[in-house]
Every structure is written in structure tokens, then in C-alpha cells.
Amino acid sequence: MNSLPLSWTINKSNEFSSKSINKNNICWIYTSNMNDENIFKKVISEYSFNKESNLLIRGCNFEIRNELSRLNFYSLKVGMEAILDTSKNCFRKKSLIHLVKRGLRKGQICKLDYSIVNRNKLRDFYKISTHAKEPKLKNLFITDFLPHCKLYVLSNKNEWLGAILISQNSRNKIHTESIIRTKYSPIGTLEAIIHQIYEDAKAENIKFVSLGEVPFSASLNIFKDGFYSALINFIGQMLNIAYKNKGLFQFKNKFNPMWEPIFICSSNKISIKELYFLMMQTNFYNLIKYKLLKLLQLKYCNKKRFFSRIFIFPKLDFNKT
């Protein structure tokens, strides 16, 4: 096996760490940092030893899913991963190159190593990002600047215009973890940063750059993929207001990626219980609630404004003769 689940990372030292959530007889390993992809099998074996808990792993590609199926794991298709092949010209569209050039006119791109200063700068940048006031998704991707990550920033005179946090998902694959911009970010900011990540990966002989997952975007056959796969994708598409997965797909698709299916894998059959667990532990439930309330408030305000326009009458002065 030469790949890991999304947001599981490879390091160059002998470090090993793994983070999991254990609750209601469910054990979800949401990230792990290791120096060899082959340790993945060892991690799974150790966690699978506890038969009382249902072991969950998300962000699995076909290769990992097939490997886990040999260990009698079940799987659920939940999205698609956008992958750039550095041996191909993913930036051949003139419109895409134009966006990259527009972004580069506004500043310079620098690649930052981990430091406490850079970590704090990233945390401050989150506070002014486009979605700063919304509930944050948790445990789905790396959001904090960790020692084994790199950070690409487009800046102008020390002012950050956009940033992308990356990790090494395997020996031949880079994964974009967090993509951050503000409402004042110039057009082409993120395109310029992704272009630089792509060029650096090519120079370092890294074959793939993953732009991450677009959830609820897989084309499904209820007979082939199962009822719960079809259900979770249907619900996700109905809740597009929360995650804007259509806009996310359109943004990533402009880079001419390969699209690969992404699965949740579990040691026991996946039920509503596991899906509810993931919604709560990722904070997706609170994000949906927040977006729905904002939508209802907007509709109420628009409706109130509409009726106020209808029932406004001119003031009449009866004292005039």
C-alpha cells in the first residue's frame, strides 16, 4: 500500500502519533502521523483488536477500501477527491492561467515552514477569513499549522491575501488541508497558490497533488453502492446551503483533476448511528443549523420588506383646504 486516508500524514522522522474519538462504542481514527505507509496496517490491526467498538476511518480511496475489505471492513461512498497529476499539464486552460497571473500581480507567494510565529499568524488569519463567523468543521482536515505541515501564502507587504496549508499524504502525494481566503482576497489568489504548490511538487518529483474531497458529489447506484451511500449523498445535496459542495466542485474542477471516489470504512456495518456520530463529531450538524437559521432570517427580512412596500400609503394632510 502506498497511500493513506486523507489527512493521515507521512513524516521524515521516526515520530508516530494517532488521534481518535471513542464514544458510544464507536472508535473513529481521524488523523495519524507516521514515517511509513506500511504502519497503516499495524494501526488498523491494533485498533481492530477491540471487537466491542466499531472502528471508523474516513477519507479512504479505492486502494485502501480494497485493503480493508480483506479485513472484513464495510464501506460507504461519500464523495470524490480531486487529484492533479504532475506528469500532465493541469494548467493548460488559458482562463486558468489568466487567473493565476491576476493573483500574482497582487503579491508574492512564499512557502513557510512551521514555527510558533507562523502558526499564530495562521490562527489570526482564520479570524478574518470568509467563513470566520460560522461554526467550524472539525476533525475532517488539518486546520492548525503542525510541525509536519507546510504553508503557502500570497502576501503583499506582510499582508496575507490567501493561504493554503498542505501535508504529505504519502511519499508521492501532497494533500491540501485548509484553503483560506478573505472577502477582500483578489481574484486569482487561490489559483496562484495552487499553481505554485503544483510546480513545487513537480520539481520535487512528487507525482500527485490532492485538492481534497468534495463531499456528497459521487454518482451513485443504490443497488451497487448501497442504501446508506445513496441516502447520505442525497441528504448532503439537499443540504448544499451548508457546505456549498457544488461551488467547491466547480472550483476544484477548473484545475482538470482526476476524480476518485472517497469512502468511509468501518469494521461493522454502517448504520444511522454512525452517520449521526460523524455529523456531531465533525460539527456538521451545527453548521447546518447555523446556515438554515441564516436562510430563514434572510427570507423573513425579505418577506417583511416586501409587505412593507405593498402596504405603504401616502400620508394625507386633512388640514389643507
N, C-alpha and C positions, 0 to 999 in steps of 0.2 A: 504494500500500500504506500503510495507516495503523495497522499493528500490527507487533510484533516478537516473536521467540521468547521464551518465559518466561525471566526473569532477564536478558534484554537490556534495557538501560535508556536512557531519554531524559534529557538534562540541559539546563540553560538556558544553559550556556556553550558555548564552541567546542571543548571537550575531546573527544578521541576516544581510546578505548582498547579493546583486544580481547585476550582471553585464550584460549589454545588449548593442547591437548595433542597432540603429534606423536609417534607411536610405531607401529612395525610397519606402516608405510605407511598409517596412519590419522591424519587430522587432525580433531580434534573442537574446534570453537569453542563453549565452554560459557558464555561471557558476553561482552558488549560494551556499551560506554557511548558514546552518540553524541548529537548535538543535533538530528538529523533522521532520521525513519524511512526516508527515501529512500536514506540512506547504506547501508542493509542490502544493497541490490542491488550497490553498489560493493564492499562487503566480500566478498560471495559471489563476485563476478567475479574479485577478486584472488586469493582462496584457490583457486578452481576452476582457475586458470591452471596449477597443478601437477597434471598428469594422473596422476602416479605414486601420489599419495595419494588415499584415499577420504575425501572431506570429509563430516563428520557434523554435523548440527545437530538438537538435540532441543528439545522444547517448542514445536513448530510447530502452529499451528491450521490450519483448512481454507484460509484465505486464503493463508497462507504456503506451505502444501503445494502449492496450485494454482499459485502464482507460481513455485515451484521446479520443478514438473513441466514447466513451459515451458522450463526449462533442462536437461531430461532427467534430473532427480533422481528417485530412487525413494523410497518412503515406507513406514513401518511404524507401524500404530496401536498405541499402548502405554498409553493411559489417557484420563481425562476431566478437563476443567478446570471448576471451579465458579466461575461469574461472576454477580455481583449487578448488576442494572440499577438505577441510582439514580433512574430515572424511575418506578419501580414501588415498591410498599410491600413490601419483603422482610421486614419485621419485623411482619407482621400477626398472627402466631400469638400468642395470649395466653401460652402456655407459654414462648415465646422472650422476650417482654417481661418475664415474671416472672424469668427467669434474668438478664437484663440488670440489672434492679432489685436483685436479690440481690448481684450483683457490685459495683454502685455503692455499696451500703451499707457495703462493707468498705474503701473507699478512693476516691481521686480519680484521674482519667485525665489525663495530661499528654502533650503531643506534643513530642518532643525533637529538636532539630537536632543535626547532627554536631559533636562535639568530642572531643578525646582523653580527657577525663574521662568522658563518656558512653560512649565506645567501651570503655573499661576496665571501667566498671560493667556493661556488657552481657556482656563476657567473664567477669566474676566471676559473673554471674547464670547463665550457662551451666553453671558448675561445680556448682551446686546444683539444676539442672533435673531433671525427671523421668527423662530418659534420659542423665544425665551420665556414668554408668559404662559405657555401651555404645559400641561403635565408631561414629564419626560418619560420616554420609553426606557425601560431598564433591562439589563441582562441579555439584550439581543445582540449588541455590538459593543466594542470598547469605546468609551466616551472620555476617559481620563488619559492623560499623557503618561504612559508607563515606560519604564527603562528600556523595554524591548521594542518600543514603537518609534516611528519617525513622524515628523510633522512638516507638511509643505504649506507655506504661507505666501500669499500675494500681498505685498505691503507697499505703501507709498510714504516715505519719510517717517518710518516707525509706526504708521497707522495700518493695522491689519484690515484688509478688504475681504479676505476669504481664507479658509484653511481646510485642509484635508488630513486627517490622521490615518496612518497606514500601519499595518502589521505584516509580518511574513507568515503566510498560512502554510507554506511548505517550502522545500528547497527551491522549487521553480515557480512559486506563485506568491504575488503580493496581493493583499486584500485591503481595500479602502474601508475603514471602520466608520469614521464620522466625517460627514461633509457639511461644512458650516459656512453660512454667509449671513449678511445682514440685509435689511431692506434698502440700504444705501450702496450695496456692492455693485460695482459697474457691470454692465453686460459683458459676458465672456470671462468673468473671473474664474468660475469653477472649471470651465472648458480649458483655460490656460493652465491651471494647476494639474488637471488630469493629463494633459498633453506632456507636461514635464515629468510626471510620475511614469508615464508610458515610455518616454525617451530614456529615462534613467534605468528603468527595468531592462530595456533592450540593451543598453550599454553594459549592464551587469550580467547579461546572458540569462536573465530570468524570463521564462517563456510566457507566463500568463500574468495579467493584471485583472483582478476581480473588482468590479464596481459594486459588488454586493448584491443582496437579494431584493427582488420586488415581490412582496407577499401577495397572495390571492390573485396571481396572474397566470397560473398554469391552466392550460386547456385540459379538461378532464372528461373521462368516460366513466360514468357511475358504475358500470359493470366491470370495467377493468381496474379502475383506481379505488373503488370502494365508496360506500355511502358517506363516511365521515370526511374523506378528502373532498368530495363534491359539496358537502354541507359547509365546511369551513371556508372554501373558496367562494361559494355563493354568498354566505353571510359577509365575508370580507369585501366583496364587490358592492354589496348593498351599503356597507359602512364606509364607502370611499371618502366620505366627508372627513373621516378621522385621520386616515393615513395618506390620502391623495395618491393611491397607488398608480392610477392612470397617468398622472403627471410625472411620477417617478419613473414609470416605464418609458414614457416619451423622452425624458431627459437622458436616460441611460442608452436608449436605443439609437440615439443620434451618433454614437461612437462605433456603430457597426459591430456590436459584440456577438459572440456565440451565446445562445441562451440554453442553459442547462437546468433541469428540474432540481428542486430542493425538497428534502423530506425531513419529517420528524420521525425518529426511530425509537422504539420502546421495547422493553423486554417482555411486556404483557400487551394484550390488545388495548388499543387506544379507544377511550370512551369519552362521553361528555365531561366526566370528572377531570380527565387530563387536560382537555381543551379549556375548561373553566380555570383550572390551576394555572395554565400558561397565560391566560388573559389577565389574571390577577398579578402574577409574579413579574410580568413584563410591563405592568401599568397601562396596558392597552385598554382595559376597562375604564379607567379614569380619563384617558384621552378621549374615548368615545363619548363619555358622559359630558365632558367639557365642551366638545365640538357640537354635540346635539343641543346643549343649553344655549350656546352662542348662536346657533342657527335659529332656534325658537325665539330668542331675543330679537334677532335681526328681522324675522318675519313679523313679530309683534310690532316692532317700531315702524316697519314699512306699512303695515296694515293701519296702525294708528294715524300715520301721516296721510295715508290715502283717504280715510274717512274724515279727517280734519279738513282736507281740501274740498270734499264734497259738501260738507255742512257748514262752510263758512258763508255767512250772509253779510251783505254790506250794512254798516251802521247807519241808521236813519235818524235824522235830527228833525223831530216834530215841532220844534220851536220856530223853525223857519216858516215864513209865510210866502 
